Amino acid sequence: MADEVISEVSSWFRSRGFELAVSKEGADWWASLTPMASPAAPIARYGRGDTPEAAVLRARERYEQEQ
């Protein structure tokens, strides 16, 4: 289930021109985005969560709110 969520959200971002990466920093998980058209300009710490799944879901939620 967890890998499926991350894979689905990753595909969702790819269809919008972004690569998704997840990393752990301290107690938090962070989802970061890298624009495919401008890989030298990553967007770090775009979504935070207690789990990798929560971080990527928060990133998608934030992206939808900002569009």
Secondary structure as GFF3:
##gff-version 3
##sequence-region A 1 67
A	DSSP	alpha_helix	2	14	.	.	.	ID=ss1
A	DSSP	beta_strand	18	25	.	.	.	ID=ss2
A	DSSP	beta_strand	28	35	.	.	.	ID=ss3
A	DSSP	beta_strand	43	49	.	.	.	ID=ss4
A	DSSP	alpha_helix	52	66	.	.	.	ID=ss5
###
